[in-house]
Amino acid sequence: MSKSGVDGGLDDVTNAGLLSQRSLYRFIAVDIGRRLPSKDGASKSIIVSGTNNTNYALTIYYHILREGVATVDTAMGTVTQGA
């Protein structure tokens, strides 16, 4: 069963990650890496949603970092995930 929300549903969706004038429109770091080690090879998706309650256009940048290990066999032309 998938969990929605910031940090795999461990944080309150209604409060986590709100950008506001009070926070000076700074960045929000979110750890989406909480998962079982057995799920490392599984595909994951990231869904970002929100509402702009102003008359101004917003520019939002997403930087997604992923740590992983892969083996590249140049002789065979294959890429294998894992050590």
PDB file of N, CA, C and O in Angstrom:
ATOM      1  N   MET A   1       0.846  -1.174   0.000  1.00  0.00           N
ATOM      2  CA  MET A   1       0.000   0.000   0.000  1.00  0.00           C
ATOM      3  C   MET A   1       0.892   1.238   0.000  1.00  0.00           C
ATOM      4  O   MET A   1       1.804   1.344   0.820  1.00  0.00           O
ATOM      5  N   SER A   2       0.642   2.153  -0.892  1.00  0.00           N
ATOM      6  CA  SER A   2       1.455   3.364  -0.947  1.00  0.00           C
ATOM      7  C   SER A   2       0.972   4.362   0.097  1.00  0.00           C
ATOM      8  O   SER A   2      -0.192   4.365   0.499  1.00  0.00           O
ATOM      9  N   LYS A   3       1.898   5.199   0.517  1.00  0.00           N
ATOM     10  CA  LYS A   3       1.560   6.226   1.486  1.00  0.00           C
ATOM     11  C   LYS A   3       1.707   7.569   0.827  1.00  0.00           C
ATOM     12  O   LYS A   3       2.668   7.801   0.094  1.00  0.00           O
ATOM     13  N   SER A   4       0.762   8.467   1.077  1.00  0.00           N
ATOM     14  CA  SER A   4       0.903   9.790   0.550  1.00  0.00           C
ATOM     15  C   SER A   4       1.332  10.743   1.629  1.00  0.00           C
ATOM     16  O   SER A   4       1.084  10.532   2.816  1.00  0.00           O
ATOM     17  N   GLY A   5       1.980  11.794   1.193  1.00  0.00           N
ATOM     18  CA  GLY A   5       2.438  12.804   2.122  1.00  0.00           C
ATOM     19  C   GLY A   5       3.941  12.910   2.131  1.00  0.00           C
ATOM     20  O   GLY A   5       4.647  12.109   1.519  1.00  0.00           O
ATOM     21  N   VAL A   6       4.409  13.902   2.828  1.00  0.00           N
ATOM     22  CA  VAL A   6       5.836  14.134   2.942  1.00  0.00           C
ATOM     23  C   VAL A   6       6.444  13.049   3.813  1.00  0.00           C
ATOM     24  O   VAL A   6       5.828  12.620   4.788  1.00  0.00           O
ATOM     25  N   ASP A   7       7.634  12.603   3.478  1.00  0.00           N
ATOM     26  CA  ASP A   7       8.353  11.557   4.210  1.00  0.00           C
ATOM     27  C   ASP A   7       7.529  10.280   4.313  1.00  0.00           C
ATOM     28  O   ASP A   7       7.428   9.688   5.388  1.00  0.00           O
ATOM     29  N   GLY A   8       6.946   9.861   3.209  1.00  0.00           N
ATOM     30  CA  GLY A   8       6.212   8.603   3.172  1.00  0.00           C
ATOM     31  C   GLY A   8       4.976   8.582   4.039  1.00  0.00           C
ATOM     32  O   GLY A   8       4.581   7.529   4.539  1.00  0.00           O
ATOM     33  N   GLY A   9       4.361   9.735   4.221  1.00  0.00           N
ATOM     34  CA  GLY A   9       3.141   9.796   5.009  1.00  0.00           C
ATOM     35  C   GLY A   9       3.387   9.939   6.497  1.00  0.00           C
ATOM     36  O   GLY A   9       2.445   9.908   7.289  1.00  0.00           O
ATOM     37  N   LEU A  10       4.659  10.099   6.888  1.00  0.00           N
ATOM     38  CA  LEU A  10       4.964  10.227   8.304  1.00  0.00           C
ATOM     39  C   LEU A  10       4.765  11.652   8.814  1.00  0.00           C
ATOM     40  O   LEU A  10       4.695  11.872  10.023  1.00  0.00           O
ATOM     41  N   ASP A  11       4.673  12.621   7.904  1.00  0.00           N
ATOM     42  CA  ASP A  11       4.401  13.999   8.289  1.00  0.00           C
ATOM     43  C   ASP A  11       3.003  14.377   7.823  1.00  0.00           C
ATOM     44  O   ASP A  11       2.481  13.796   6.872  1.00  0.00           O
ATOM     45  N   ASP A  12       2.411  15.330   8.481  1.00  0.00           N
ATOM     46  CA  ASP A  12       1.068  15.786   8.139  1.00  0.00           C
ATOM     47  C   ASP A  12       1.079  16.497   6.790  1.00  0.00           C
ATOM     48  O   ASP A  12       1.782  17.491   6.611  1.00  0.00           O
ATOM     49  N   VAL A  13       0.308  15.989   5.855  1.00  0.00           N
ATOM     50  CA  VAL A  13       0.271  16.535   4.501  1.00  0.00           C
ATOM     51  C   VAL A  13      -0.224  17.974   4.493  1.00  0.00           C
ATOM     52  O   VAL A  13       0.230  18.774   3.676  1.00  0.00           O
ATOM     53  N   THR A  14      -1.135  18.314   5.375  1.00  0.00           N
ATOM     54  CA  THR A  14      -1.720  19.656   5.337  1.00  0.00           C
ATOM     55  C   THR A  14      -0.762  20.724   5.839  1.00  0.00           C
ATOM     56  O   THR A  14      -0.978  21.905   5.563  1.00  0.00           O
ATOM     57  N   ASN A  15       0.274  20.360   6.556  1.00  0.00           N
ATOM     58  CA  ASN A  15       1.202  21.346   7.097  1.00  0.00           C
ATOM     59  C   ASN A  15       2.588  21.276   6.479  1.00  0.00           C
ATOM     60  O   ASN A  15       3.272  22.295   6.392  1.00  0.00           O
ATOM     61  N   ALA A  16       3.009  20.120   6.055  1.00  0.00           N
ATOM     62  CA  ALA A  16       4.385  19.946   5.611  1.00  0.00           C
ATOM     63  C   ALA A  16       4.597  20.565   4.242  1.00  0.00           C
ATOM     64  O   ALA A  16       3.785  20.377   3.336  1.00  0.00           O
ATOM     65  N   GLY A  17       5.671  21.292   4.095  1.00  0.00           N
ATOM     66  CA  GLY A  17       6.068  21.792   2.801  1.00  0.00           C
ATOM     67  C   GLY A  17       5.345  23.022   2.302  1.00  0.00           C
ATOM     68  O   GLY A  17       5.367  23.290   1.101  1.00  0.00           O
ATOM     69  N   LEU A  18       4.707  23.778   3.171  1.00  0.00           N
ATOM     70  CA  LEU A  18       4.015  24.974   2.718  1.00  0.00           C
ATOM     71  C   LEU A  18       5.005  26.114   2.512  1.00  0.00           C
ATOM     72  O   LEU A  18       5.797  26.427   3.401  1.00  0.00           O
ATOM     73  N   LEU A  19       4.954  26.730   1.338  1.00  0.00           N
ATOM     74  CA  LEU A  19       5.757  27.919   1.073  1.00  0.00           C
ATOM     75  C   LEU A  19       4.889  29.128   1.372  1.00  0.00           C
ATOM     76  O   LEU A  19       3.746  29.205   0.921  1.00  0.00           O
ATOM     77  N   SER A  20       5.424  30.065   2.125  1.00  0.00           N
ATOM     78  CA  SER A  20       4.627  31.238   2.468  1.00  0.00           C
ATOM     79  C   SER A  20       5.525  32.453   2.596  1.00  0.00           C
ATOM     80  O   SER A  20       6.751  32.347   2.648  1.00  0.00           O
ATOM     81  N   GLN A  21       4.880  33.613   2.646  1.00  0.00           N
ATOM     82  CA  GLN A  21       5.636  34.838   2.840  1.00  0.00           C
ATOM     83  C   GLN A  21       6.329  34.808   4.195  1.00  0.00           C
ATOM     84  O   GLN A  21       7.419  35.358   4.351  1.00  0.00           O
ATOM     85  N   ARG A  22       5.710  34.177   5.157  1.00  0.00           N
ATOM     86  CA  ARG A  22       6.297  34.071   6.485  1.00  0.00           C
ATOM     87  C   ARG A  22       7.613  33.291   6.441  1.00  0.00           C
ATOM     88  O   ARG A  22       8.555  33.620   7.162  1.00  0.00           O
ATOM     89  N   SER A  23       7.678  32.259   5.597  1.00  0.00           N
ATOM     90  CA  SER A  23       8.912  31.477   5.491  1.00  0.00           C
ATOM     91  C   SER A  23       9.868  32.081   4.459  1.00  0.00           C
ATOM     92  O   SER A  23      10.897  31.484   4.142  1.00  0.00           O
ATOM     93  N   LEU A  24       9.529  33.260   3.938  1.00  0.00           N
ATOM     94  CA  LEU A  24      10.344  33.990   2.958  1.00  0.00           C
ATOM     95  C   LEU A  24      10.566  33.195   1.683  1.00  0.00           C
ATOM     96  O   LEU A  24      11.579  33.370   1.006  1.00  0.00           O
ATOM     97  N   TYR A  25       9.630  32.331   1.358  1.00  0.00           N
ATOM     98  CA  TYR A  25       9.669  31.557   0.114  1.00  0.00           C
ATOM     99  C   TYR A  25      10.966  30.777  -0.039  1.00  0.00           C
ATOM    100  O   TYR A  25      11.497  30.664  -1.144  1.00  0.00           O
ATOM    101  N   ARG A  26      11.463  30.255   1.026  1.00  0.00           N
ATOM    102  CA  ARG A  26      12.702  29.481   0.965  1.00  0.00           C
ATOM    103  C   ARG A  26      12.425  28.083   0.464  1.00  0.00           C
ATOM    104  O   ARG A  26      11.304  27.754   0.075  1.00  0.00           O
ATOM    105  N   PHE A  27      13.446  27.278   0.478  1.00  0.00           N
ATOM    106  CA  PHE A  27      13.308  25.917  -0.048  1.00  0.00           C
ATOM    107  C   PHE A  27      12.795  24.968   1.020  1.00  0.00           C
ATOM    108  O   PHE A  27      12.861  25.259   2.214  1.00  0.00           O
ATOM    109  N   ILE A  28      12.295  23.852   0.581  1.00  0.00           N
ATOM    110  CA  ILE A  28      11.829  22.805   1.473  1.00  0.00           C
ATOM    111  C   ILE A  28      12.544  21.530   1.077  1.00  0.00           C
ATOM    112  O   ILE A  28      12.468  21.101  -0.074  1.00  0.00           O
ATOM    113  N   ALA A  29      13.229  20.931   2.015  1.00  0.00           N
ATOM    114  CA  ALA A  29      13.900  19.652   1.752  1.00  0.00           C
ATOM    115  C   ALA A  29      13.003  18.529   2.250  1.00  0.00           C
ATOM    116  O   ALA A  29      12.487  18.582   3.367  1.00  0.00           O
ATOM    117  N   VAL A  30      12.825  17.527   1.425  1.00  0.00           N
ATOM    118  CA  VAL A  30      11.956  16.406   1.764  1.00  0.00           C
ATOM    119  C   VAL A  30      12.723  15.119   1.551  1.00  0.00           C
ATOM    120  O   VAL A  30      13.314  14.916   0.490  1.00  0.00           O
ATOM    121  N   ASP A  31      12.721  14.253   2.539  1.00  0.00           N
ATOM    122  CA  ASP A  31      13.370  12.951   2.429  1.00  0.00           C
ATOM    123  C   ASP A  31      12.326  11.934   1.983  1.00  0.00           C
ATOM    124  O   ASP A  31      11.430  11.572   2.745  1.00  0.00           O
ATOM    125  N   ILE A  32      12.452  11.478   0.740  1.00  0.00           N
ATOM    126  CA  ILE A  32      11.526  10.461   0.242  1.00  0.00           C
ATOM    127  C   ILE A  32      12.198   9.099   0.215  1.00  0.00           C
ATOM    128  O   ILE A  32      11.697   8.166  -0.412  1.00  0.00           O
ATOM    129  N   GLY A  33      13.325   8.984   0.892  1.00  0.00           N
ATOM    130  CA  GLY A  33      14.100   7.755   0.851  1.00  0.00           C
ATOM    131  C   GLY A  33      13.683   6.707   1.859  1.00  0.00           C
ATOM    132  O   GLY A  33      14.330   5.663   1.946  1.00  0.00           O
ATOM    133  N   ARG A  34      12.643   6.937   2.615  1.00  0.00           N
ATOM    134  CA  ARG A  34      12.225   5.946   3.613  1.00  0.00           C
ATOM    135  C   ARG A  34      11.544   4.775   2.931  1.00  0.00           C
ATOM    136  O   ARG A  34      10.427   4.894   2.427  1.00  0.00           O
ATOM    137  N   ARG A  35      12.230   3.647   2.923  1.00  0.00           N
ATOM    138  CA  ARG A  35      11.694   2.436   2.313  1.00  0.00           C
ATOM    139  C   ARG A  35      12.488   1.252   2.823  1.00  0.00           C
ATOM    140  O   ARG A  35      13.546   1.420   3.430  1.00  0.00           O
ATOM    141  N   LEU A  36      11.991   0.082   2.583  1.00  0.00           N
ATOM    142  CA  LEU A  36      12.706  -1.128   2.954  1.00  0.00           C
ATOM    143  C   LEU A  36      13.839  -1.364   1.966  1.00  0.00           C
ATOM    144  O   LEU A  36      13.687  -1.066   0.782  1.00  0.00           O
ATOM    145  N   PRO A  37      14.982  -1.897   2.428  1.00  0.00           N
ATOM    146  CA  PRO A  37      16.081  -2.187   1.505  1.00  0.00           C
ATOM    147  C   PRO A  37      15.672  -3.132   0.378  1.00  0.00           C
ATOM    148  O   PRO A  37      16.228  -3.058  -0.718  1.00  0.00           O
ATOM    149  N   SER A  38      14.717  -4.012   0.627  1.00  0.00           N
ATOM    150  CA  SER A  38      14.267  -4.940  -0.411  1.00  0.00           C
ATOM    151  C   SER A  38      13.531  -4.225  -1.543  1.00  0.00           C
ATOM    152  O   SER A  38      13.337  -4.804  -2.612  1.00  0.00           O
ATOM    153  N   LYS A  39      13.121  -2.984  -1.326  1.00  0.00           N
ATOM    154  CA  LYS A  39      12.391  -2.216  -2.340  1.00  0.00           C
ATOM    155  C   LYS A  39      13.308  -1.308  -3.158  1.00  0.00           C
ATOM    156  O   LYS A  39      12.817  -0.503  -3.949  1.00  0.00           O
ATOM    157  N   ASP A  40      14.627  -1.418  -2.986  1.00  0.00           N
ATOM    158  CA  ASP A  40      15.553  -0.526  -3.675  1.00  0.00           C
ATOM    159  C   ASP A  40      15.443  -0.594  -5.191  1.00  0.00           C
ATOM    160  O   ASP A  40      15.657   0.419  -5.857  1.00  0.00           O
ATOM    161  N   GLY A  41      15.119  -1.738  -5.754  1.00  0.00           N
ATOM    162  CA  GLY A  41      15.033  -1.865  -7.201  1.00  0.00           C
ATOM    163  C   GLY A  41      13.684  -1.500  -7.776  1.00  0.00           C
ATOM    164  O   GLY A  41      13.520  -1.463  -8.995  1.00  0.00           O
ATOM    165  N   ALA A  42      12.723  -1.232  -6.925  1.00  0.00           N
ATOM    166  CA  ALA A  42      11.363  -0.949  -7.391  1.00  0.00           C
ATOM    167  C   ALA A  42      11.260   0.476  -7.930  1.00  0.00           C
ATOM    168  O   ALA A  42      11.925   1.387  -7.436  1.00  0.00           O
ATOM    169  N   SER A  43      10.431   0.656  -8.933  1.00  0.00           N
ATOM    170  CA  SER A  43      10.195   1.989  -9.488  1.00  0.00           C
ATOM    171  C   SER A  43       9.443   2.836  -8.470  1.00  0.00           C
ATOM    172  O   SER A  43       8.587   2.335  -7.741  1.00  0.00           O
ATOM    173  N   LYS A  44       9.765   4.096  -8.430  1.00  0.00           N
ATOM    174  CA  LYS A  44       9.106   5.031  -7.521  1.00  0.00           C
ATOM    175  C   LYS A  44       8.639   6.233  -8.313  1.00  0.00           C
ATOM    176  O   LYS A  44       9.237   6.582  -9.331  1.00  0.00           O
ATOM    177  N   SER A  45       7.592   6.860  -7.861  1.00  0.00           N
ATOM    178  CA  SER A  45       7.126   8.089  -8.493  1.00  0.00           C
ATOM    179  C   SER A  45       7.054   9.186  -7.442  1.00  0.00           C
ATOM    180  O   SER A  45       6.881   8.925  -6.252  1.00  0.00           O
ATOM    181  N   ILE A  46       7.190  10.403  -7.907  1.00  0.00           N
ATOM    182  CA  ILE A  46       7.109  11.570  -7.035  1.00  0.00           C
ATOM    183  C   ILE A  46       5.974  12.438  -7.562  1.00  0.00           C
ATOM    184  O   ILE A  46       5.966  12.822  -8.732  1.00  0.00           O
ATOM    185  N   ILE A  47       5.029  12.738  -6.704  1.00  0.00           N
ATOM    186  CA  ILE A  47       3.896  13.573  -7.093  1.00  0.00           C
ATOM    187  C   ILE A  47       3.928  14.833  -6.238  1.00  0.00           C
ATOM    188  O   ILE A  47       3.947  14.764  -5.009  1.00  0.00           O
ATOM    189  N   VAL A  48       3.934  15.975  -6.900  1.00  0.00           N
ATOM    190  CA  VAL A  48       3.924  17.254  -6.203  1.00  0.00           C
ATOM    191  C   VAL A  48       2.656  17.979  -6.616  1.00  0.00           C
ATOM    192  O   VAL A  48       2.387  18.150  -7.805  1.00  0.00           O
ATOM    193  N   SER A  49       1.881  18.404  -5.632  1.00  0.00           N
ATOM    194  CA  SER A  49       0.654  19.134  -5.949  1.00  0.00           C
ATOM    195  C   SER A  49       0.525  20.326  -5.016  1.00  0.00           C
ATOM    196  O   SER A  49       1.077  20.336  -3.915  1.00  0.00           O
ATOM    197  N   GLY A  50      -0.199  21.308  -5.464  1.00  0.00           N
ATOM    198  CA  GLY A  50      -0.382  22.484  -4.633  1.00  0.00           C
ATOM    199  C   GLY A  50      -1.358  23.448  -5.267  1.00  0.00           C
ATOM    200  O   GLY A  50      -1.830  23.232  -6.383  1.00  0.00           O
ATOM    201  N   THR A  51      -1.654  24.506  -4.551  1.00  0.00           N
ATOM    202  CA  THR A  51      -2.575  25.533  -5.013  1.00  0.00           C
ATOM    203  C   THR A  51      -1.917  26.889  -4.860  1.00  0.00           C
ATOM    204  O   THR A  51      -1.380  27.207  -3.799  1.00  0.00           O
ATOM    205  N   ASN A  52      -1.954  27.682  -5.907  1.00  0.00           N
ATOM    206  CA  ASN A  52      -1.442  29.044  -5.861  1.00  0.00           C
ATOM    207  C   ASN A  52      -2.630  29.966  -5.603  1.00  0.00           C
ATOM    208  O   ASN A  52      -3.472  30.162  -6.478  1.00  0.00           O
ATOM    209  N   ASN A  53      -2.693  30.525  -4.409  1.00  0.00           N
ATOM    210  CA  ASN A  53      -3.819  31.386  -4.031  1.00  0.00           C
ATOM    211  C   ASN A  53      -3.546  32.863  -4.299  1.00  0.00           C
ATOM    212  O   ASN A  53      -4.147  33.727  -3.662  1.00  0.00           O
ATOM    213  N   THR A  54      -2.647  33.160  -5.234  1.00  0.00           N
ATOM    214  CA  THR A  54      -2.329  34.548  -5.560  1.00  0.00           C
ATOM    215  C   THR A  54      -2.614  34.801  -7.035  1.00  0.00           C
ATOM    216  O   THR A  54      -2.946  33.884  -7.786  1.00  0.00           O
ATOM    217  N   ASN A  55      -2.480  36.048  -7.431  1.00  0.00           N
ATOM    218  CA  ASN A  55      -2.625  36.414  -8.841  1.00  0.00           C
ATOM    219  C   ASN A  55      -1.280  36.441  -9.557  1.00  0.00           C
ATOM    220  O   ASN A  55      -1.193  36.914 -10.690  1.00  0.00           O
ATOM    221  N   TYR A  56      -0.246  35.947  -8.919  1.00  0.00           N
ATOM    222  CA  TYR A  56       1.097  35.985  -9.481  1.00  0.00           C
ATOM    223  C   TYR A  56       1.537  34.591  -9.905  1.00  0.00           C
ATOM    224  O   TYR A  56       1.201  33.590  -9.272  1.00  0.00           O
ATOM    225  N   ALA A  57       2.290  34.556 -10.983  1.00  0.00           N
ATOM    226  CA  ALA A  57       2.828  33.275 -11.445  1.00  0.00           C
ATOM    227  C   ALA A  57       3.954  32.825 -10.519  1.00  0.00           C
ATOM    228  O   ALA A  57       4.715  33.645 -10.007  1.00  0.00           O
ATOM    229  N   LEU A  58       4.048  31.546 -10.315  1.00  0.00           N
ATOM    230  CA  LEU A  58       5.106  30.975  -9.486  1.00  0.00           C
ATOM    231  C   LEU A  58       6.085  30.211 -10.360  1.00  0.00           C
ATOM    232  O   LEU A  58       5.700  29.584 -11.346  1.00  0.00           O
ATOM    233  N   THR A  59       7.342  30.271  -9.989  1.00  0.00           N
ATOM    234  CA  THR A  59       8.353  29.424 -10.608  1.00  0.00           C
ATOM    235  C   THR A  59       8.869  28.504  -9.520  1.00  0.00           C
ATOM    236  O   THR A  59       9.414  28.963  -8.516  1.00  0.00           O
ATOM    237  N   ILE A  60       8.701  27.232  -9.715  1.00  0.00           N
ATOM    238  CA  ILE A  60       9.122  26.255  -8.711  1.00  0.00           C
ATOM    239  C   ILE A  60      10.141  25.331  -9.350  1.00  0.00           C
ATOM    240  O   ILE A  60       9.917  24.801 -10.439  1.00  0.00           O
ATOM    241  N   TYR A  61      11.251  25.142  -8.674  1.00  0.00           N
ATOM    242  CA  TYR A  61      12.305  24.257  -9.158  1.00  0.00           C
ATOM    243  C   TYR A  61      12.350  23.024  -8.278  1.00  0.00           C
ATOM    244  O   TYR A  61      12.276  23.121  -7.053  1.00  0.00           O
ATOM    245  N   TYR A  62      12.471  21.873  -8.900  1.00  0.00           N
ATOM    246  CA  TYR A  62      12.589  20.612  -8.178  1.00  0.00           C
ATOM    247  C   TYR A  62      13.975  20.059  -8.439  1.00  0.00           C
ATOM    248  O   TYR A  62      14.400  19.947  -9.589  1.00  0.00           O
ATOM    249  N   HIS A  63      14.669  19.720  -7.389  1.00  0.00           N
ATOM    250  CA  HIS A  63      15.969  19.066  -7.501  1.00  0.00           C
ATOM    251  C   HIS A  63      15.822  17.708  -6.843  1.00  0.00           C
ATOM    252  O   HIS A  63      15.565  17.615  -5.642  1.00  0.00           O
ATOM    253  N   ILE A  64      15.983  16.670  -7.619  1.00  0.00           N
ATOM    254  CA  ILE A  64      15.812  15.323  -7.101  1.00  0.00           C
ATOM    255  C   ILE A  64      17.160  14.626  -7.117  1.00  0.00           C
ATOM    256  O   ILE A  64      17.788  14.480  -8.166  1.00  0.00           O
ATOM    257  N   LEU A  65      17.591  14.203  -5.954  1.00  0.00           N
ATOM    258  CA  LEU A  65      18.858  13.496  -5.816  1.00  0.00           C
ATOM    259  C   LEU A  65      18.568  12.058  -5.437  1.00  0.00           C
ATOM    260  O   LEU A  65      17.716  11.781  -4.592  1.00  0.00           O
ATOM    261  N   ARG A  66      19.278  11.158  -6.065  1.00  0.00           N
ATOM    262  CA  ARG A  66      19.089   9.740  -5.765  1.00  0.00           C
ATOM    263  C   ARG A  66      20.447   9.091  -5.635  1.00  0.00           C
ATOM    264  O   ARG A  66      21.322   9.263  -6.484  1.00  0.00           O
ATOM    265  N   GLU A  67      20.608   8.354  -4.575  1.00  0.00           N
ATOM    266  CA  GLU A  67      21.854   7.631  -4.361  1.00  0.00           C
ATOM    267  C   GLU A  67      21.630   6.176  -4.735  1.00  0.00           C
ATOM    268  O   GLU A  67      20.657   5.556  -4.306  1.00  0.00           O
ATOM    269  N   GLY A  68      22.520   5.648  -5.523  1.00  0.00           N
ATOM    270  CA  GLY A  68      22.384   4.255  -5.926  1.00  0.00           C
ATOM    271  C   GLY A  68      23.708   3.710  -6.420  1.00  0.00           C
ATOM    272  O   GLY A  68      24.642   4.460  -6.706  1.00  0.00           O
ATOM    273  N   VAL A  69      23.771   2.420  -6.514  1.00  0.00           N
ATOM    274  CA  VAL A  69      24.972   1.748  -6.995  1.00  0.00           C
ATOM    275  C   VAL A  69      24.585   0.952  -8.228  1.00  0.00           C
ATOM    276  O   VAL A  69      23.586   0.232  -8.230  1.00  0.00           O
ATOM    277  N   ALA A  70      25.381   1.088  -9.271  1.00  0.00           N
ATOM    278  CA  ALA A  70      25.129   0.336 -10.498  1.00  0.00           C
ATOM    279  C   ALA A  70      26.458  -0.151 -11.059  1.00  0.00           C
ATOM    280  O   ALA A  70      27.491   0.497 -10.896  1.00  0.00           O
ATOM    281  N   THR A  71      26.415  -1.292 -11.717  1.00  0.00           N
ATOM    282  CA  THR A  71      27.590  -1.850 -12.373  1.00  0.00           C
ATOM    283  C   THR A  71      27.372  -1.756 -13.877  1.00  0.00           C
ATOM    284  O   THR A  71      26.357  -2.212 -14.403  1.00  0.00           O
ATOM    285  N   VAL A  72      28.340  -1.158 -14.558  1.00  0.00           N
ATOM    286  CA  VAL A  72      28.262  -1.016 -16.008  1.00  0.00           C
ATOM    287  C   VAL A  72      29.267  -1.970 -16.635  1.00  0.00           C
ATOM    288  O   VAL A  72      30.467  -1.869 -16.381  1.00  0.00           O
ATOM    289  N   ASP A  73      28.778  -2.896 -17.453  1.00  0.00           N
ATOM    290  CA  ASP A  73      29.633  -3.840 -18.181  1.00  0.00           C
ATOM    291  C   ASP A  73      29.749  -3.331 -19.609  1.00  0.00           C
ATOM    292  O   ASP A  73      28.846  -3.521 -20.424  1.00  0.00           O
ATOM    293  N   THR A  74      30.883  -2.677 -19.907  1.00  0.00           N
ATOM    294  CA  THR A  74      31.044  -2.086 -21.236  1.00  0.00           C
ATOM    295  C   THR A  74      31.240  -3.140 -22.318  1.00  0.00           C
ATOM    296  O   THR A  74      30.921  -2.897 -23.482  1.00  0.00           O
ATOM    297  N   ALA A  75      31.755  -4.297 -21.951  1.00  0.00           N
ATOM    298  CA  ALA A  75      31.950  -5.363 -22.938  1.00  0.00           C
ATOM    299  C   ALA A  75      30.609  -5.933 -23.395  1.00  0.00           C
ATOM    300  O   ALA A  75      30.420  -6.225 -24.576  1.00  0.00           O
ATOM    301  N   MET A  76      29.680  -6.088 -22.449  1.00  0.00           N
ATOM    302  CA  MET A  76      28.374  -6.665 -22.780  1.00  0.00           C
ATOM    303  C   MET A  76      27.308  -5.595 -23.044  1.00  0.00           C
ATOM    304  O   MET A  76      26.243  -5.885 -23.588  1.00  0.00           O
ATOM    305  N   GLY A  77      27.616  -4.352 -22.648  1.00  0.00           N
ATOM    306  CA  GLY A  77      26.642  -3.278 -22.844  1.00  0.00           C
ATOM    307  C   GLY A  77      25.463  -3.361 -21.905  1.00  0.00           C
ATOM    308  O   GLY A  77      24.338  -3.045 -22.292  1.00  0.00           O
ATOM    309  N   THR A  78      25.705  -3.786 -20.662  1.00  0.00           N
ATOM    310  CA  THR A  78      24.618  -3.921 -19.694  1.00  0.00           C
ATOM    311  C   THR A  78      24.862  -3.047 -18.473  1.00  0.00           C
ATOM    312  O   THR A  78      26.002  -2.724 -18.139  1.00  0.00           O
ATOM    313  N   VAL A  79      23.778  -2.671 -17.818  1.00  0.00           N
ATOM    314  CA  VAL A  79      23.830  -1.939 -16.557  1.00  0.00           C
ATOM    315  C   VAL A  79      23.035  -2.740 -15.549  1.00  0.00           C
ATOM    316  O   VAL A  79      21.882  -3.093 -15.796  1.00  0.00           O
ATOM    317  N   THR A  80      23.658  -3.033 -14.398  1.00  0.00           N
ATOM    318  CA  THR A  80      23.014  -3.806 -13.349  1.00  0.00           C
ATOM    319  C   THR A  80      22.953  -2.969 -12.084  1.00  0.00           C
ATOM    320  O   THR A  80      23.964  -2.413 -11.655  1.00  0.00           O
ATOM    321  N   GLN A  81      21.775  -2.877 -11.485  1.00  0.00           N
ATOM    322  CA  GLN A  81      21.634  -2.124 -10.247  1.00  0.00           C
ATOM    323  C   GLN A  81      22.145  -2.966  -9.098  1.00  0.00           C
ATOM    324  O   GLN A  81      21.938  -4.179  -9.071  1.00  0.00           O
ATOM    325  N   GLY A  82      22.816  -2.324  -8.143  1.00  0.00           N
ATOM    326  CA  GLY A  82      23.365  -3.018  -6.980  1.00  0.00           C
ATOM    327  C   GLY A  82      24.864  -3.168  -7.099  1.00  0.00           C
ATOM    328  O   GLY A  82      25.463  -2.840  -8.123  1.00  0.00           O
ATOM    329  N   ALA A  83      25.461  -3.673  -6.026  1.00  0.00           N
ATOM    330  CA  ALA A  83      26.926  -3.800  -5.993  1.00  0.00           C
ATOM    331  C   ALA A  83      27.419  -4.966  -6.804  1.00  0.00           C
ATOM    332  O   ALA A  83      28.625  -5.203  -6.873  1.00  0.00           O
TER     333      ALA A  83
END
